[in-house]
Amino acid sequence: METPALTARTASALSVTAPRGEWFSGRTNGLILSFTVLFCLLAVWSPTFLSGYTMFVLARQVAFYALIALAQALCLVVGGMNLSVGAIGSMATVLLGLGLDTWGLSPWLAVPMTLGFGLASGWLNGVLIARLKLDSFIVTLSMMFLYMGLRSGISGGQSYRVPDSFTWAGQSEFVGVPLVFLVAVVVLAVMAWIFHQTVFGRYLLATGGNATAARLSGVPTGRMVVWANVLSGGFASLAAVLWASQLGAAAPETGDTWLIVSFAVAIIGGTGLSGGVISAFGLLMGAAIFLLIKHGLVEVKANPYFANAFLGLLILLTVVVDRAREMYVERVRERDPRSRSRAGERIPEGYQAP
């Protein structure tokens, strides 16, 4: 059995990102530049873009996109995926509506119940994937259809009422900033700290970076896959609760568009499709860029029937560029082994795998 010190060294050795370098990496700088260009273009194009109301609405939407993308990114970072992100959010919304409207529960009971469902659904996904060695695509695709069918059958497609007091979290502001945006920023900051400063976060990164090497080094990769899915389900249900609070109703169709949003924002934000790479700041920037592009399409009066085609091309372009960058880094590493440290792989001096 590994000692705590050895466990920490193992996690550090298998880390695939450098905490000090992430904030100043080329990828992060590219996101900031893209956001700045889009923001300036929209500010020039639309006279109402910089209004307080528009900024408030966009900031609130960015928060939802970031949370949804985080739910997806946590599964991507361990080398899997979660196609049931939207379905979990949809079923969580129905469960929240049942608690608040049908059963007459207090929000102090209905909300924990809803969050518990998200965590439990993520745990089920993780157990099926890690313990039974099933492919994450098959498992989460099946669960997506299961939850979508249950939500439609239970709700009959009808929205549930929520008490006026419940809308406080989704519609309130603090010094002009939407409360949900502050919640999303805090959540992302905590996750960034976990990935950069804790053994648990290092283990998650190691599992996605190279599962075989991580397992041989003592990392409980199966347990990490389960935990990643648990957190994914939890954040999907959190997004559902905040969305219902903002909307003022528990609508069963919540989550129908989350699948493409979760992948698009995560990929634009720099989350590696092959695992082992995630950036909390990148997710926030990815959400802002994705929303600005959608808002820009509305401003230029683009044909809405082609909007998804454009977003699909954007996702494909992002994946191609990211893959080209990875291939370039791999070639540099092959020519110069010392570049491994610059790429973020920190191997402690004298480290030996147990």
C-alpha positions as CSV (number, residue, x, y, z in Angstrom):
1,M,0.0,0.0,0.0
2,E,1.3,3.5,-0.9
3,T,2.1,5.9,1.8
4,P,0.6,9.4,1.7
5,A,3.9,10.9,0.6
6,L,4.3,8.4,-2.2
7,T,0.7,8.9,-3.2
8,A,1.3,12.7,-3.6
9,R,4.5,12.0,-5.6
10,T,2.7,9.6,-7.9
11,A,0.0,12.1,-8.6
12,S,2.5,14.8,-9.2
13,A,4.5,12.7,-11.5
14,L,1.5,11.8,-13.6
15,S,0.2,15.3,-13.9
16,V,-0.3,16.5,-17.4
17,T,-0.8,20.2,-16.8
18,A,1.4,22.7,-15.0
19,P,-0.5,24.9,-12.6
20,R,1.8,27.9,-13.1
21,G,1.7,27.7,-16.9
22,E,-2.0,27.3,-17.6
23,W,-2.9,30.9,-17.1
24,F,-0.3,32.1,-19.6
25,S,-0.4,29.2,-22.1
26,G,-0.9,29.8,-25.8
27,R,-4.3,28.2,-25.6
28,T,-5.4,30.5,-22.9
29,N,-4.1,33.6,-24.6
30,G,-5.9,32.4,-27.8
31,L,-9.2,32.3,-25.9
32,I,-8.7,35.7,-24.4
33,L,-7.9,37.1,-27.9
34,S,-10.9,35.5,-29.5
35,F,-13.2,36.7,-26.7
36,T,-11.8,40.3,-27.0
37,V,-12.2,40.4,-30.8
38,L,-15.8,39.0,-30.7
39,F,-16.7,41.4,-27.9
40,C,-15.4,44.4,-29.7
41,L,-17.1,43.5,-33.0
42,L,-20.4,43.1,-31.3
43,A,-20.0,46.3,-29.4
44,V,-19.4,48.2,-32.7
45,W,-22.1,46.3,-34.5
46,S,-25.0,46.6,-32.0
47,P,-25.7,49.9,-30.2
48,T,-27.5,48.0,-27.4
49,F,-24.9,45.3,-26.8
50,L,-23.1,47.3,-24.0
51,S,-26.3,48.1,-22.2
52,G,-26.6,46.9,-18.6
53,Y,-29.6,44.7,-19.4
54,T,-27.8,42.9,-22.2
55,M,-24.6,42.4,-20.1
56,F,-26.7,41.0,-17.3
57,V,-28.6,38.5,-19.5
58,L,-25.4,37.4,-21.2
59,A,-23.5,37.0,-18.0
60,R,-26.3,34.8,-16.6
61,Q,-26.3,32.6,-19.7
62,V,-22.5,32.3,-19.6
63,A,-22.9,30.9,-16.1
64,F,-25.3,28.2,-17.2
65,Y,-23.1,27.3,-20.2
66,A,-20.0,27.0,-18.0
67,L,-21.7,24.7,-15.5
68,I,-23.1,22.5,-18.2
69,A,-19.6,22.3,-19.9
70,L,-18.0,21.5,-16.5
71,A,-20.3,18.5,-16.2
72,Q,-19.1,17.3,-19.6
73,A,-15.5,18.2,-19.1
74,L,-15.2,16.2,-15.9
75,C,-16.0,13.0,-17.9
76,L,-13.8,14.0,-20.8
77,V,-10.8,14.6,-18.5
78,V,-10.8,11.0,-17.4
79,G,-11.0,9.7,-21.0
80,G,-14.8,9.2,-21.2
81,M,-17.9,11.3,-22.1
82,N,-21.4,11.9,-20.7
83,L,-24.1,12.0,-23.3
84,S,-26.7,12.1,-20.5
85,V,-25.8,15.5,-19.2
86,G,-28.9,17.1,-20.6
87,A,-31.1,14.2,-19.7
88,I,-29.9,14.3,-16.1
89,G,-30.7,18.0,-16.0
90,S,-34.1,17.4,-17.5
91,M,-35.0,14.6,-15.1
92,A,-33.7,16.6,-12.2
93,T,-35.9,19.5,-13.2
94,V,-39.0,17.2,-13.2
95,L,-38.0,15.8,-9.8
96,L,-37.6,19.4,-8.6
97,G,-41.0,20.3,-9.9
98,L,-42.6,17.3,-8.3
99,G,-41.1,18.2,-5.0
100,L,-42.1,21.9,-5.1
101,D,-45.4,21.7,-6.9
102,T,-47.0,18.3,-6.5
103,W,-45.6,17.2,-3.1
104,G,-45.5,20.7,-1.6
105,L,-42.0,20.3,-0.3
106,S,-39.9,23.2,1.0
107,P,-37.1,24.3,-1.4
108,W,-34.7,23.4,1.5
109,L,-35.8,19.8,1.0
110,A,-36.6,19.8,-2.8
111,V,-33.2,21.2,-3.8
112,P,-31.0,18.7,-1.9
113,M,-33.3,15.9,-3.2
114,T,-32.7,17.1,-6.8
115,L,-28.9,17.4,-6.3
116,G,-28.9,14.0,-4.7
117,F,-30.6,12.6,-7.8
118,G,-27.8,14.1,-10.0
119,L,-25.1,12.6,-7.8
120,A,-26.8,9.2,-7.8
121,S,-27.3,9.2,-11.5
122,G,-23.7,10.1,-12.1
123,W,-22.6,7.3,-9.6
124,L,-24.7,4.8,-11.6
125,N,-23.0,5.9,-14.8
126,G,-19.6,5.6,-13.2
127,V,-20.2,2.2,-11.7
128,L,-21.4,0.8,-15.1
129,I,-18.4,2.2,-16.9
130,A,-15.7,1.4,-14.3
131,R,-16.9,-1.8,-12.7
132,L,-18.5,-3.5,-15.6
133,K,-16.0,-2.1,-18.1
134,L,-18.7,-0.8,-20.4
135,D,-18.0,2.0,-22.9
136,S,-19.0,5.4,-21.7
137,F,-20.7,6.2,-25.0
138,I,-23.1,3.2,-24.7
139,V,-23.8,3.7,-21.0
140,T,-24.6,7.4,-21.2
141,L,-26.5,7.1,-24.4
142,S,-28.7,4.5,-22.9
143,M,-29.2,6.6,-19.7
144,M,-30.0,9.6,-21.9
145,F,-32.9,7.8,-23.5
146,L,-34.0,6.4,-20.1
147,Y,-34.2,9.7,-18.4
148,M,-35.7,11.5,-21.4
149,G,-38.5,8.8,-21.5
150,L,-39.1,9.1,-17.7
151,R,-39.3,12.8,-17.7
152,S,-41.8,12.9,-20.6
153,G,-43.9,10.1,-19.1
154,I,-43.9,11.6,-15.6
155,S,-44.5,15.2,-16.5
156,G,-46.7,14.8,-19.6
157,G,-44.7,17.7,-21.1
158,Q,-46.3,20.1,-18.6
159,S,-44.2,22.6,-16.6
160,Y,-44.3,22.7,-12.8
161,R,-44.9,25.8,-10.7
162,V,-42.3,26.9,-8.2
163,P,-42.8,29.4,-5.3
164,D,-41.8,33.0,-5.8
165,S,-39.2,32.7,-3.1
166,F,-37.4,30.0,-5.1
167,T,-36.6,32.5,-8.0
168,W,-34.3,34.5,-5.7
169,A,-31.1,32.6,-6.7
170,G,-31.7,32.7,-10.4
171,Q,-32.9,36.2,-10.8
172,S,-31.0,38.1,-8.1
173,E,-27.9,40.2,-8.6
174,F,-25.0,41.4,-6.5
175,V,-23.6,44.9,-7.4
176,G,-25.1,44.4,-10.8
177,V,-23.6,40.9,-11.4
178,P,-26.0,38.0,-11.7
179,L,-25.9,35.7,-8.6
180,V,-25.8,32.6,-10.8
181,F,-22.6,34.0,-12.5
182,L,-20.9,34.4,-9.1
183,V,-22.0,30.8,-8.2
184,A,-20.5,29.5,-11.5
185,V,-17.2,31.5,-10.9
186,V,-16.9,30.1,-7.4
187,V,-17.6,26.5,-8.6
188,L,-15.0,26.9,-11.3
189,A,-12.4,28.4,-8.9
190,V,-12.9,25.5,-6.5
191,M,-12.5,22.9,-9.3
192,A,-9.4,24.7,-10.5
193,W,-7.9,24.5,-7.0
194,I,-8.8,20.8,-6.8
195,F,-7.1,20.0,-10.1
196,H,-4.0,22.1,-9.3
197,Q,-3.5,21.6,-5.6
198,T,-4.9,18.3,-4.6
199,V,-3.9,14.6,-5.0
200,F,-7.5,13.9,-6.0
201,G,-7.3,16.3,-8.9
202,R,-4.0,14.9,-10.0
203,Y,-5.4,11.5,-10.0
204,L,-8.3,12.6,-12.3
205,L,-5.8,14.1,-14.7
206,A,-3.6,11.1,-14.6
207,T,-6.5,8.7,-15.3
208,G,-7.3,10.6,-18.5
209,G,-3.7,11.3,-19.5
210,N,-2.6,7.7,-19.5
211,A,-4.8,5.2,-17.7
212,T,-2.4,2.3,-17.9
213,A,0.6,4.2,-16.6
214,A,-1.6,5.7,-13.8
215,R,-2.9,2.3,-12.8
216,L,0.6,0.8,-12.7
217,S,1.7,3.8,-10.5
218,G,-1.0,3.1,-7.9
219,V,-3.7,5.5,-9.1
220,P,-7.2,4.0,-8.5
221,T,-8.3,4.8,-12.0
222,G,-11.7,3.0,-11.7
223,R,-12.6,5.0,-8.6
224,M,-11.6,8.2,-10.4
225,V,-13.9,7.4,-13.3
226,V,-16.8,6.9,-10.8
227,W,-16.0,10.2,-9.0
228,A,-15.8,12.1,-12.3
229,N,-19.2,10.9,-13.3
230,V,-20.6,11.6,-9.8
231,L,-19.4,15.2,-10.0
232,S,-20.7,15.4,-13.6
233,G,-24.2,14.4,-12.5
234,G,-24.1,16.8,-9.6
235,F,-23.2,19.8,-11.7
236,A,-25.8,18.9,-14.3
237,S,-28.5,18.9,-11.5
238,L,-27.1,22.1,-10.1
239,A,-27.5,23.8,-13.5
240,A,-31.0,22.4,-13.6
241,V,-31.9,23.9,-10.2
242,L,-30.5,27.3,-11.1
243,W,-32.2,27.3,-14.5
244,A,-35.6,26.6,-12.9
245,S,-34.9,29.4,-10.4
246,Q,-34.1,31.8,-13.2
247,L,-37.1,30.7,-15.4
248,G,-39.6,30.7,-12.5
249,A,-40.9,27.3,-13.5
250,A,-39.6,23.7,-13.7
251,A,-39.8,23.0,-17.4
252,P,-39.3,19.3,-18.5
253,E,-37.7,20.4,-21.8
254,T,-34.8,21.8,-19.7
255,G,-31.6,20.1,-20.9
256,D,-32.8,19.3,-24.5
257,T,-30.1,21.5,-25.9
258,W,-27.4,20.8,-23.3
259,L,-25.6,18.1,-25.2
260,I,-24.2,20.2,-28.0
261,V,-23.6,23.1,-25.6
262,S,-21.6,20.9,-23.2
263,F,-19.3,19.5,-25.9
264,A,-19.0,22.8,-27.8
265,V,-18.0,24.9,-24.7
266,A,-15.8,22.2,-23.3
267,I,-13.9,21.8,-26.5
268,I,-13.6,25.5,-27.3
269,G,-12.4,26.0,-23.7
270,G,-9.5,23.6,-24.3
271,T,-10.7,20.4,-22.6
272,G,-8.8,17.5,-24.2
273,L,-11.1,15.0,-26.0
274,S,-8.5,12.3,-25.3
275,G,-8.4,13.1,-21.6
276,G,-6.0,14.5,-19.1
277,V,-6.4,18.2,-20.0
278,I,-8.9,20.7,-18.4
279,S,-9.0,24.4,-17.7
280,A,-11.5,26.1,-15.4
281,F,-10.7,29.5,-16.9
282,G,-10.9,28.0,-20.4
283,L,-14.4,26.7,-19.7
284,L,-15.5,30.2,-18.6
285,M,-13.9,31.7,-21.7
286,G,-15.3,29.0,-23.9
287,A,-18.8,29.7,-22.6
288,A,-18.4,33.4,-23.2
289,I,-17.1,32.8,-26.8
290,F,-19.9,30.3,-27.6
291,L,-22.5,32.7,-26.4
292,L,-21.0,35.7,-28.2
293,I,-21.1,33.7,-31.4
294,K,-24.7,32.8,-30.9
295,H,-25.6,36.3,-30.1
296,G,-23.7,37.5,-33.1
297,L,-25.6,35.3,-35.4
298,V,-28.8,36.8,-34.1
299,E,-27.5,40.3,-34.5
300,V,-26.5,39.8,-38.2
301,K,-29.9,38.1,-38.7
302,A,-28.5,34.9,-39.9
303,N,-30.9,32.2,-41.0
304,P,-31.7,30.3,-37.7
305,Y,-32.0,27.0,-39.7
306,F,-28.3,27.2,-40.5
307,A,-27.2,28.2,-36.9
308,N,-26.5,24.7,-35.8
309,A,-24.6,23.9,-39.0
310,F,-22.3,26.9,-38.2
311,L,-21.9,25.8,-34.6
312,G,-21.1,22.3,-35.8
313,L,-18.4,23.6,-38.1
314,L,-17.0,25.7,-35.3
315,I,-16.7,22.6,-33.1
316,L,-15.0,20.7,-35.9
317,L,-12.6,23.5,-36.5
318,T,-11.7,23.7,-32.8
319,V,-11.1,20.0,-32.6
320,V,-8.9,20.0,-35.8
321,V,-6.8,23.0,-34.5
322,D,-6.5,21.3,-31.0
323,R,-5.4,18.1,-32.6
324,A,-2.9,19.9,-34.8
325,R,-1.4,21.5,-31.7
326,E,-1.1,18.2,-29.9
327,M,0.6,16.6,-32.9
328,Y,3.1,19.5,-33.0
329,V,3.8,19.2,-29.3
330,E,4.4,15.4,-29.7
331,R,6.9,16.1,-32.5
332,V,8.7,18.6,-30.3
333,R,8.9,16.1,-27.5
334,E,10.3,13.4,-29.7
335,R,13.0,15.8,-30.9
336,D,13.8,17.3,-27.5
337,P,13.0,15.3,-24.4
338,R,13.7,18.3,-22.3
339,S,10.6,19.9,-23.8
340,R,8.5,17.6,-21.6
341,S,8.9,19.9,-18.7
342,R,7.9,22.9,-20.7
343,A,4.8,21.1,-21.9
344,G,3.7,20.6,-18.4
345,E,4.9,17.1,-17.4
346,R,6.7,17.5,-14.2
347,I,8.7,14.4,-13.2
348,P,10.1,14.8,-9.7
349,E,13.8,14.2,-9.4
350,G,14.5,10.7,-8.1
351,Y,10.9,9.6,-8.5
352,Q,10.4,5.8,-9.0
353,A,7.1,4.2,-9.6
354,P,6.0,1.9,-6.8
